Amino acid sequence: MIDVLEGGFFTTVQDRGRSGYRHVGVPPGGVMDVWAYRLANALVGNAGDEAVLEATMVGPTLRFHVETVIAVCGGDFPCMLNGRPLPLWKPAIVRPGDVLKIGVCRAGWRAYIAVSGGIAVPPVMGSRSTYVPARLGGLSGRPLQPGDVLPVGSGRRNDAVGRLRWGLAQAASRYIAGKRKTVRAVPGPEYGEFTPESRRQFFAACYEVTARSDRIGYRLAGPALALEREREMVSEAVVFGTVQVPSSGQPIVLMADSQTTGGYPRIAQVVAADLPVLAQARPGDHIQFALIAREEALRLYSEQQRRLSRWIAAIRCQWRREQ
């Protein structure tokens, strides 16, 4: 078990999300940064998509009651284990009584705390992910609070892991650092209905991530966008990364917990390969959208998945050698 001493700003249990329920209005949800999530799970020896903790801005303080392996991946958070610095993107042993404290994020916005065996809260609709708007999944459908107790699944608990020395700190360097982030996108279904100037501005200007941003959507501030002709839209399907434009003209990028349908025109769709970049953007950061073709978007995603698979295979190979 793990005791929650401090919950952090917004820490929830998450996994890959729940699929197959869009038709009844339940979004997949799940982790915002699947890149950091999958690498964190691999580093602790988890074979599948076990649940982790996703921390936003300020991480939790946790006391462990079991010997196990942990890894913290994602944004640049200061981590202390029993008062000593704990490296990110690297596995570490914790023992009964150890206390992990994760502080205020210095770069990026989200951290993923993986535990060997996973966070073993009961699954709801096939997933352990927390969907706060519906109080669904996770730990009572809400962020962690002091006094909570988290169950841990059966995982790696032997002395061999003490020899683990590999890390993946460089994996974060390309998409965590910097206040200005380039995010590639393809035209959305209503792209051609915006004025030529709006289409140009959307890809030429930088949009600021405002404080009114969360797991449902990022509200952006920048040049206002306009349709050539105002019209009423029937609600259409939307997904993680869809960029909608309400009547204010200020874009909204939908995130992992967004609704399944929306009634605003969709000017663009952020490509799957860049969703981790978007997930690590924080209020005050600036987003530069870059227009690419759909074929290029597919190529980028395939390339990213191959690179991720190679890293995970290398980690698992080292795990096998240690055992």
N, C-alpha and C positions, 0 to 999 in steps of 0.2 A: 504494500500500500504506500501511497504518497500523501503526506499531509500538506495542505495548502496554507502557508502562513500568511502570505500576501497574494492577492489575486492579480496584481498588475493593473494596467489601465483597461485592457479588454482582452482577456485570455480565454480561449474556448477550446474545446475538444473538436478536432477536425480529422477527416480522412479524405478519400477521393470524392466523396459525395454520394448522393442517392440518385440512381438513374431509373428511368421508366415511369416517372410520376408527373411529367409535365402536363399530361392530359387532364390531371385533376388539380393543376395549379401549383404543384410543389416543385420548386426549382432544384437542380442537382446540388447546389451549394458546394460544400467541401472547401479544401484549402485554396487560398488565393494564389500562392506561389508554389505550383506543383513541382518546379525544378528543385527548390530547397527541400521540399517535403520528401521527395523520392530519394534524394541523396542522404538526408538525415536518417531515413529508415534503413538504407543500405549500410550506413556507417555503424549502426548498432546491431547489425546482423539480422534484421527483420526480412523475411523472404517475400512478404506480400505488401499490401497497402494498409498496414496497421495504423491505428489512430495515434495522433500526436497532439501536442498542445501548440496552438497558434497564438503568439503574443503580439500585440500591437502597441507601439510607442514605448511602453514601460512593461517589462517582463515580471513574472511572478517570483515569489520566494517559496521554495519547496523543501520539505524534509522527507528523506527516504527511509523506509523501513525494510528494505530488501537490498541485497547486493545485486547489482545489475550494471548494464552499460547504457550510457546516455550520449547524445550528441546534440549540439545546438547549431543550427544552420539558418541562413537568411541574412537579415540586416546586421549591421555592425552594432551589436549590443555588448556592453560590458558584463561579463559573467564571472561570478566568484563562487568557488566551491570551498566551503569551510574557510572563507576569508581569503583564499588564494585565487589568482586569475586562472580562468579556465579557457583554453583556446577554442575558438569557433571552428566549425567544419572539421572536427576531429573527435573520435570516440574517446570516452573516459569511463573509468570504473567509479561507481558510487557504492558505498556500503551503508549498512543500517546506522542511522543517526546523522548522516551527511546532510548538509544544507546547501542547496543551490540558490543563489540570488542573481537575478537578471535585472540590470538597471535600465536607464533611459537610453533609447536608441540614438547613436551618433550619426548613422547614415543608413539609408533604406528606411523601412517602416515596420517590417514584420519579421519575427523569429519563429523557428520551428524547433520544439524540444521533443526529440524522439527518445523513447525508452525501449530497451530490448523486450520484446513481447507485446509492446503496444499498450495504450491506455484502454483498459478492458471494461469501459462502460457498456451497458446493454445496447445492442443495435436497435434502431427504429427505422422501419421501412428499408431494411438492408444496409443501413449506414449508421456509424457512430457520430457523424458530424452534427454540430450544433447549428440549428437554424433559429436564431433568436426571435425574428418577427412572429413565428408561430409557436415559440417555446417548445421546439421539437428537437429530440436527440441530445447528445452530449450529456452533461450533468444537469438534469432538470431543465434543459433547454435554455440555459443562461450562461453568462460569463462566470468564471471562477470567483469565489469569495473566500475570505479567511475562514478557516474551520472546515472547508470541504475536504473530503477524503477521496482519492482517486485509486481505483483498483488497477493493478498491473498484470498483464498476461505472462505466461510462461516464456522466458527468453534465456539469453546467454548469462550465466552466472558462474563462470569458472576463472581460475587464475590465469589461463592462457591469454585472456584479453589484455592482461597487463603489458604484454609485449607489443600491442598495437601502436604503430607510430605514424601511420599515414594520415594525411589531412587533405582538405580540398579548399584551402583558403582562396586560391586563385580562381575558383569557380565563381566567386562572388564579384570579382573585380570589375567585370564588364557591365554588370547591370545594377549594382548597388550604388556605386560612387557617383557623385555629381548631382547638382541641383537641376540640371537640364537633361532631359531624357528624350531620346528619339524613339518613337513608337511607329512601326510600320502598319499600314492599313490598306484595305481594298475598298472600292466604292460600295456604299450601301444600296439597298433597293430603291431608295428615293433620291439618290445622289443627283441624278439628272434633273430633278425638280427644283434644285436650288439655283439661285442666280449665278451667272458666271463669276461675278466678283466674290460671292460667298464661297464657291468651290475653290477659287484661287486662294482666298484668305485662310480657309481651313487648313490648307497644307503649307501656307507660307508663314503664318503667324505662330507664336508660342502661346499656349494657354496655361494659365496658372491653376494648379490644384487648390481649391478653396477648402476652408475648414469644414464646409458642409459636405464632407466626403466620408464614406464608410464602406462596409462590405456590400451594401446594396448598389451604390453608385458613387462615382466621383463627379461632383459639380465643378465645371471649369469656368474660368473667367478670361475673356479676351474679346477679339472682334466679334460683334453680333452677326449671326448668319440668318439669311432670309430666303424664303421660297419665292420663286417667280410668280406663283399664284397661290394665294391662301386657299386651303381646302380642309374639310373635315376628313380625318382618316379613320378607317375601321381598325381596331386593334389587331396588330400583327405579331408574329413570333419574334422574340428577342432572346439573345444569349449573352453570356459573359463576353465582354468586349464590344458589344453593339454601341455605337455612338448615336444617341438621339438628340434632336434639337427641339426643345419646347418653344412656346410663343415668345419667350424672352430673348431667343436667339443665342443663348449661352449653352454650349454642348454639355451633355451628361454622358459619361462613359459608364455603362452598366457593368457591375462586378459580379462576383460569384453568387451572392444572395439576391440578385435582382429578380424581379417578377418574370413570369414566363411569356407574357404578352405586353405590348405597349402601344399607345396611340399617337406617339410623336414620330415625325419623319426620321428615317435612319440614313444619315449622311455617309456613314462609313462603318466598317467592321475591323477592329484591331486583329491582326493575324495571331494565330495561336502561339507561335514562337515567341511573341513579345508580351504575352500576358504576364509572365513573371516580372518583366520590367515595370509594367503598369502596377502590379501588386505591391512593388517596393517603393512606389512614388508616395511622397508625403505632402501634407499641406504646405504650400509655399514653393514646391518644386514646379518646374515648367515642362510642359509636354510639347514636343514638336512632332506633328504627324507627318509621315512620309508616305506618299502614294506609291504602291507597287501593284503589279498584276497578280491575279489569282494563282497563276502557274508558279510565280516566284514565291508566293505565300506557302504553297504546298511544298516546294523544294526546301524552303527554310525550316519548315516544321519537320520534314523527314530528316534533314541534316541534324537538327537539334536532337531528335529522338535517337539517332544513331550514336551521337556523341555521348548522350546520357547513358545509353545502354552499354557503351564501352567502359565508362567509368564504373557503373554498377557491377559489371562483370569483373573488372579488376579488383574492386573491393571484396566481392564474394570469393574471388580466388584467394586473396590474402586471408580471409576468414577461414577458409578450408585448410590452408597451410598452418594457421595457428592452432587449429583443433587437432 
